[in-house]
């Protein structure tokens, strides 16, 4: 795929993935969805990449599905294909890549765009951002794992209301509800995203990836299963080079030099 609907740059072990259809508020068509999957796969396989930032170009993070595609008789792939080949694989990649992914929400996040952001490991937004579960406004239900993550983030009642009413909420309100890690000032948003991502890229990547696996399972495990999983992956983490470096740096009273292994 040669289109530029998704761009990627790698700097200081961070991959910056940008949704790049600003003329349509970075809404997804088939080419963009497949390209994002391919780009995430590249990041997973590239040992140089130790953290990932997902953001948008222009005024929006992502407005969800490009409705021109689904209303065009020759372009419309149909909702079965859109869900099974576009959005579901994107969410699965975001959750299964054993590297931290920062959702850097730079503008409005609506519909599938909002839910893709919420699937990231750490979600930050600047103070002018808004979120909207826009599905009910066009007679659809939330997808892209919105019905899975949002109730767990903010509670059943709030999630139900936001999804049924389609209210637009500010980043400040989203942070108060627990949807976000942090709201950043607009003026320093890009600089603080870089600082956050580079901090993650210098941390023990293997341990962060294992943390992500354990958190994923915590959403459905009972206590006994979760304790067993923690034991399994703690043993795995304790056999890593980064664990040995972390202990050595603590004893020697110096900063650790983690390699992500």
MARKE-680117 format. One record per atom (N, C-alpha, C): y, x, z. Coordinates in steps of 0.02 Angstrom, whole numbers, padded with zeros to 5 digits, always signed. Layout:
<sites>
YXZ...
</sites>
This chain:
<sites>
-00059+00042+00000+00000+00000+00000+00062+00044+00000+00107+00034-00049+00164+00078-00056+00229+00046-00032+00227-00015-00007+00288-00047+00015+00313-00015+00079+00376-00026+00095+00408+00003+00154+00420-00050+00208+00377-00101+00211+00386-00153+00262+00371-00127+00332+00334-00072+00336+00322-00037+00399+00338+00036+00387+00379+00064+00432+00392+00136+00428+00368+00170+00491+00354+00234+00486+00330+00272+00544+00359+00342+00542+00383+00365+00599+00402+00434+00608+00368+00459+00671+00349+00523+00672+00317+00553+00729+00360+00611+00753+00379+00609+00817+00421+00661+00845+00402+00671+00918+00391+00733+00938+00374+00750+01007+00316+00709+01033+00264+00703+00992+00202+00668+01008+00210+00592+01015+00265+00566+00991+00277+00493+00992+00280+00468+00921+00242+00414+00907+00246+00380+00842+00292+00320+00849+00344+00319+00809+00392+00264+00808+00377+00220+00748+00348+00162+00761+00330+00115+00709+00384+00061+00706+00412+00050+00647+00467+00003+00639+00448-00052+00590+00454-00114+00613+00448-00172+00568+00510-00173+00524+00501-00170+00458+00557-00153+00415+00567-00203+00358+00577-00267+00377+00599-00317+00329+00660-00352+00359+00714-00315+00370+00771-00343+00406+00803-00402+00371+00796-00406+00306+00827-00461+00268+00796-00529+00286+00735-00528+00315+00703-00590+00337+00685-00584+00412+00726-00547+00448+00718-00538+00521+00648-00512+00538+00623-00467+00495+00559-00434+00505+00500-00483+00513+00505-00539+00480+00449-00586+00481+00392-00558+00439+00331-00579+00456+00271-00551+00426+00251-00587+00362+00237-00549+00311+00197-00573+00255+00131-00534+00256+00087-00549+00210+00021-00518+00211+00026-00441+00206+00067-00417+00160+00072-00345+00150+00095-00310+00214+00144-00339+00248+00169-00308+00309+00116-00309+00364+00080-00364+00372+00029-00368+00423-00027-00317+00412-00049-00310+00351-00102-00262+00336-00076-00191+00344-00014-00179+00325+00014-00112+00332+00021-00093+00406+00040-00141+00448+00045-00126+00519-00023-00107+00548-00075-00143+00528-00142-00126+00551-00161-00055+00530-00146-00038+00468-00162+00028+00442-00124+00082+00480-00060+00068+00495-00018+00116+00531-00043+00126+00602-00063+00072+00636-00090+00079+00703-00156+00118+00702-00197+00108+00650-00258+00147+00644-00243+00222+00636-00192+00237+00597-00172+00308+00589-00151+00338+00655-00114+00300+00695-00091+00324+00760-00150+00335+00808-00199+00291+00804-00258+00298+00847-00296+00361+00831-00301+00377+00767-00342+00433+00744-00306+00500+00747-00240+00499+00754-00199+00560+00753-00192+00587+00824-00223+00645+00837-00220+00674+00904-00149+00696+00923-00107+00706+00873-00038+00725+00888+00000+00668+00922-00020+00607+00908+00013+00548+00936-00015+00533+01005+00028+00535+01055+00007+00521+01123+00043+00461+01154+00089+00432+01117+00122+00370+01136+00149+00338+01073+00156+00271+01075+00177+00233+01016+00234+00187+01037+00285+00183+00995+00339+00135+01004+00338+00087+00945+00338+00022+00960+00342-00029+00908+00409-00064+00914+00448-00063+00861+00515-00093+00863+00531-00123+00795+00592-00150+00788+00612-00182+00726+00676-00152+00698+00684-00160+00634+00745-00136+00600+00795-00193+00596+00859-00177+00608+00911-00227+00601+00921-00269+00663+00938-00332+00653+00959-00376+00708+00901-00408+00745+00841-00405+00717+00784-00440+00748+00728-00391+00763+00688-00408+00814+00624-00374+00823+00575-00402+00772+00562-00467+00777+00518-00500+00730+00524-00575+00738+00532-00610+00683+00539-00683+00684+00472-00719+00673+00417-00681+00676+00351-00713+00666+00330-00715+00594+00300-00769+00574+00274-00778+00506+00331-00793+00458+00328-00761+00400+00374-00776+00345+00353-00844+00316+00393-00895+00329+00375-00963+00307+00379-00970+00232+00416-00927+00198+00418-00930+00125+00349-00915+00096+00311-00872+00130+00244-00856+00107+00198-00916+00113+00200-00950+00171+00153-01005+00182+00172-01069+00145+00234-01072+00120+00254-01131+00082+00254-01119+00007+00236-01058-00013+00233-01041-00084+00161-01050-00107+00149-01095-00155+00080-01111-00174+00040-01051-00200+00074-01002-00230+00038-00945-00257+00030-00888-00207+00072-00886-00155+00070-00832-00107+00033-00850-00042+00030-00914-00026+00004-00937+00038-00070-00917+00047-00084-00873+00096-00153-00853+00107-00193-00904+00148-00159-00953+00178-00192-01003+00221-00196-00978+00292-00195-01025+00339-00191-01005+00409-00254-00971+00434-00311-00989+00408-00373-00955+00428-00368-00880+00414-00346-00863+00354-00339-00793+00335-00282-00760+00374-00226-00795+00383-00169-00768+00420-00190-00748+00491-00227-00791+00524-00247-00777+00593-00303-00726+00597-00355-00734+00557-00413-00692+00562-00403-00623+00530-00357-00618+00481-00348-00554+00447-00281-00522+00462-00233-00560+00488-00166-00532+00501-00156-00522+00576-00143-00577+00612-00119-00572+00681-00173-00553+00731-00231-00583+00726-00283-00566+00775-00301-00491+00773-00310-00461+00714-00324-00389+00712-00266-00346+00739-00204-00369+00729-00147-00332+00756-00151-00330+00832-00161-00389+00863-00166-00393+00936-00224-00351+00961-00281-00355+00928-00339-00317+00950-00326-00242+00947-00291-00219+00896-00274-00148+00891-00227-00128+00947-00175-00167+00959-00127-00151+01011-00162-00142+01078-00209-00187+01093-00243-00185+01158-00298-00132+01161-00328-00115+01104-00387-00070+01106-00371+00003+01094-00313+00018+01066-00294+00088+01056-00284+00120+01125-00318+00175+01138-00316+00206+01204-00257+00254+01210-00199+00228+01193-00136+00264+01200-00084+00212+01220-00034+00231+01260+00016+00182+01281+00060+00159+01223+00072+00094+01220+00114+00065+01167+00173+00031+01201+00233+00052+01182+00295+00022+01207+00320-00028+01156+00329-00090+01178+00363-00140+01136+00437-00135+01148+00473-00104+01102+00545-00094+01110+00581-00150+01072+00596-00204+01107+00621-00265+01076+00696-00258+01065+00715-00248+01003+00784-00232+00985+00825-00293+00963+00794-00350+00959+00828-00411+00937+00783-00470+00950+00802-00527+00922+00764-00588+00935+00689-00579+00920+00648-00604+00965+00575-00602+00957+00551-00674+00960+00527-00699+00903+00509-00770+00899+00438-00779+00874+00406-00832+00897+00339-00848+00873+00290-00791+00882+00254-00774+00829+00206-00719+00832+00241-00654+00850+00303-00647+00830+00341-00587+00847+00348-00578+00922+00362-00632+00958+00367-00629+01031+00300-00610+01061+00246-00639+01036+00181-00628+01066+00152-00559+01050+00169-00532+00992+00151-00463+00977+00185-00416+01026+00249-00429+01041+00284-00388+01090+00250-00392+01158+00232-00452+01180+00203-00461+01246+00134-00430+01253+00101-00415+01197+00036-00383+01199+00041-00308+01211+00101-00280+01205+00109-00208+01215+00102-00190+01289+00090-00127+01302+00078-00104+01371+00141-00106+01414+00196-00086+01385+00260-00087+01420+00311-00119+01373+00343-00172+01396+00391-00209+01354+00460-00200+01383+00506-00175+01341+00576-00168+01361+00619-00201+01307+00677-00224+01327+00723-00256+01281+00793-00240+01302+00841-00244+01255+00910-00235+01277+00940-00303+01296+00997-00301+01325+01026-00360+01359+01045-00417+01312+01049-00404+01247+01069-00456+01199+01009-00490+01167+00949-00470+01185+00888-00496+01154+00872-00565+01181+00838-00606+01140+00811-00669+01163+00740-00678+01137+00702-00719+01173+00632-00733+01157+00625-00808+01148+00582-00827+01101+00570-00899+01091+00500-00910+01065+00464-00955+01099+00399-00978+01075+00414-01036+01026+00424-01018+00963+00453-01064+00915+00402-01111+00882+00339-01104+00899+00286-01139+00863+00294-01215+00863+00310-01244+00921+00313-01317+00926+00368-01346+00882+00417-01306+00865+00472-01331+00824+00451-01346+00752+00393-01317+00732+00369-01332+00664+00298-01362+00666+00279-01388+00724+00215-01424+00729+00154-01380+00734+00162-01319+00761+00105-01274+00770+00093-01259+00843+00038-01226+00858+00024-01203+00925+00037-01127+00929+00049-01100+00988+00058-01028+00994-00005-00990+00974+00004-00935+00939-00052-00892+00920-00036-00820+00939-00070-00773+00909-00061-00701+00923-00068-00687+00997-00116-00720+01029-00134-00711+01100-00079-00733+01147-00031-00772+01123+00021-00797+01168-00007-00840+01224-00056-00882+01208-00085-00926+01259-00129-00886+01308-00145-00825+01291-00184-00782+01336-00138-00743+01382-00088-00709+01353-00046-00664+01393+00010-00699+01431+00045-00746+01399+00104-00774+01432+00089-00809+01498+00037-00852+01502+00022-00882+01568+00005-00830+01621-00026-00776+01601-00044-00724+01649+00018-00684+01671+00067-00680+01628+00128-00644+01645+00175-00685+01689+00183-00749+01673+00236-00787+01706+00210-00850+01742+00145-00864+01737+00117-00924+01769+00108-00980+01720+00061-01023+01735+00040-01077+01690+00097-01125+01676+00132-01147+01728+00183-01199+01720+00241-01176+01676+00266-01115+01690+00321-01089+01650+00300-01078+01578+00241-01050+01569+00217-01037+01501+00208-01102+01463+00181-01153+01496+00172-01218+01464+00239-01247+01441+00288-01243+01485+00354-01271+01468+00386-01233+01411+00384-01167+01413+00416-01128+01359+00382-01141+01292+00316-01149+01293+00280-01160+01231+00290-01230+01204+00293-01280+01247+00301-01349+01224+00374-01364+01205+00421-01339+01244+00492-01354+01232+00523-01307+01181+00494-01248+01173+00522-01199+01127+00590-01174+01148+00601-01168+01214+00665-01144+01239+00677-01071+01220+00738-01056+01204+00758-00986+01194+00779-00957+01261+00750-00901+01281+00770-00871+01344+00795-00800+01333+00842-00779+01374+00872-00713+01368+00825-00660+01394+00840-00598+01377+00801-00542+01403+00806-00538+01478+00865-00553+01505+00874-00551+01578+00828-00602+01612+00825-00663+01584+00781-00714+01612+00708-00695+01602+00692-00665+01545+00623-00644+01532+00602-00591+01583+00647-00546+01599+00630-00495+01650+00620-00529+01718+00662-00576+01735+00657-00611+01799+00590-00647+01805+00567-00675+01749+00503-00712+01749+00442-00666+01751+00451-00603+01732+00396-00556+01731+00368-00542+01662+00403-00564+01609+00380-00551+01541+00392-00479+01521+00443-00447+01550+00464-00381+01530+00459-00331+01587+00455-00268+01569+00460-00214+01619+00533-00204+01639+00578-00203+01588+00646-00185+01604+00693-00208+01548+00754-00227+01567+00808-00239+01519+00855-00179+01520+00870-00154+01460+00911-00094+01454+00979-00111+01424+01030-00072+01440+01096-00083+01408+01092-00073+01333+01126-00113+01295+01127-00107+01223+01151-00038+01201+01203-00013+01235+01234+00050+01214+01187+00110+01219+01139+00107+01266+01094+00164+01277+01022+00148+01260+01011+00092+01226+00944+00067+01214+00900+00119+01178+00923+00145+01122+00883+00191+01083+00868+00255+01122+00919+00281+01157+00909+00342+01195+00859+00332+01251+00862+00275+01285+00817+00263+01340+00746+00249+01316+00739+00220+01257+00672+00211+01228+00640+00278+01214+00678+00323+01185+00652+00390+01170+00632+00425+01235+00674+00420+01286+00659+00452+01351+00595+00424+01381+00587+00358+01378+00527+00325+01405+00465+00347+01366+00470+00344+01300+00412+00361+01258+00391+00433+01266+00440+00478+01269+00423+00549+01277+00395+00564+01346+00416+00527+01396+00386+00533+01462+00312+00514+01459+00297+00458+01426+00227+00437+01419+00186+00488+01380+00217+00517+01328+00181+00565+01286+00164+00629+01323+00199+00643+01377+00185+00703+01417+00137+00690+01474+00116+00628+01482+00071+00610+01536-00002+00619+01515-00049+00611+01561-00120+00620+01544-00146+00563+01501-00146+00573+01436-00160+00519+01388-00228+00487+01399-00278+00528+01415-00345+00501+01426-00345+00453+01484-00311+00472+01539-00308+00428+01597-00270+00364+01582-00217+00369+01543-00179+00309+01524-00222+00263+01481-00260+00293+01436-00304+00252+01394-00358+00217+01434-00386+00253+01483-00436+00222+01526-00405+00168+01570-00344+00179+01593-00309+00128+01631-00302+00064+01590-00285+00073+01526-00278+00017+01481-00344-00021+01473-00399+00015+01466-00464-00017+01460-00481-00058+01523-00467-00029+01581-00483-00064+01644-00439-00125+01652-00375-00119+01634-00330-00177+01638-00352-00233+01591-00373-00214+01531-00398-00265+01484-00455-00306+01515-00502-00271+01546-00560-00305+01575-00541-00345+01637-00488-00324+01672-00467-00360+01732-00447-00432+01718-00428-00446+01656-00406-00513+01638-00463-00564+01639-00525-00539+01637-00582-00586+01636-00637-00569+01686-00636-00508+01715-00688-00488+01762-00680-00521+01830-00736-00527+01867-00731-00542+01938-00724-00477+01977-00716-00482+02043-00702-00423+02084-00756-00371+02078-00819-00392+02083-00874-00344+02083-00877-00306+02016-00869-00343+01962-00871-00311+01896-00813-00262+01888-00755-00280+01915-00696-00237+01908-00704-00173+01950-00732-00179+02010-00744-00120+02051-00793-00073+02017-00844-00101+01986-00893-00060+01950-00861-00024+01891-00817-00060+01856-00783-00031+01798-00735+00025+01820-00699+00013+01875-00655+00066+01901-00695+00129+01918-00752+00120+01950-00794+00177+01968-00815+00215+01906-00838+00179+01856-00862+00211+01794-00807+00253+01762-00747+00224+01755-00695+00259+01718-00658+00310+01762-00660+00301+01829-00631+00352+01872-00673+00416+01868-00738+00409+01865-00782+00467+01857-00767+00501+01791-00758+00461+01738-00742+00489+01672-00676+00526+01675-00625+00497+01706-00559+00529+01712-00563+00594+01751-00606+00595+01803-00611+00654+01846-00642+00713+01811-00674+00701+01754-00705+00754+01715-00660+00780+01660-00597+00756+01657-00552+00775+01603-00513+00839+01620-00490+00872+01568-00447+00931+01576-00383+00913+01612-00356+00854+01597-00293+00833+01627-00300+00824+01703-00357+00799+01726-00367+00793+01798-00365+00862+01831-00400+00910+01801-00400+00978+01829-00330+01007+01830-00292+00995+01777-00223+01020+01774-00180+00984+01825-00190+00919+01833-00150+00881+01881-00160+00906+01952-00222+00919+01971-00237+00944+02037-00209+01015+02046-00220+01057+01995-00195+01126+02000-00119+01128+02007-00084+01086+01969-00011+01086+01972+00013+01061+02040-00023+01013+02070-00005+00988+02136-00013+01044+02188-00069+01078+02186-00083+01131+02234-00033+01188+02226-00017+01204+02163+00028+01260+02149+00102+01240+02151+00115+01177+02165+00183+01151+02172+00225+01165+02109+00198+01145+02052+00233+01151+01988+00223+01088+01947+00261+01082+01894+00253+01024+01851+00189+01031+01810+00152+00977+01800+00091+00981+01761+00105+00988+01687+00059+01019+01651+00062+01025+01579+00001+00990+01550+00005+00924+01545-00051+00885+01521-00059+00892+01445-00122+00894+01423-00137+00901+01352-00165+00836+01322-00176+00787+01365-00202+00724+01341-00277+00724+01330-00312+00771+01363-00385+00777+01354-00420+00774+01421
</sites>
